[in-house]
Amino acid sequence: ATTTPASGVEPIDRDLSPVQPSGVAAKTADDFVGPLSKADYDGLQKSLEPDKLNHLFAKQEHGLDGLVSRYGSQEAVVEQMYRGLSGAVTPGSDGLFSVTRTIGGQGVTIDGRVVNGIPRIGTAYIKP
């Protein structure tokens, strides 16, 4: 989007936010819809690889099928997980993390590791 410039100022023809939202609509007040940080975006891209998606969603006991139905795809659920990590994982840190976030009205536990400042989700599940 281009803004209307003040006199003598060049217009801005690009968005200055770190990463654009994907268009995943908020379905409840608990949903995360703002832009992702660069680190979260990088982690999300790694998690969207087919074998990683399979790892996260293959086990029925993780209880994520309802979220896939709610958001329309595994990719959209993983995006919500990364949006939920914002503020929970210290940027630039390394090490393990385990947080529980409300996503689609469900308490989702997200476990992973921060590698070179980039969060990597290892597993996620809804406790029965």
Secondary structure, DSSP 8 states (H G I E B T S, - for coil): ------TT-----S--SSS--------STT---S---HHHHHHHHHHTSHHHHHHHHS-GGG--HHHHHHHSSHHHHHHHHHHHHTTTS-TT--EEEEEEEEETTEEEEEEEEEETTEEEEEEEEE--
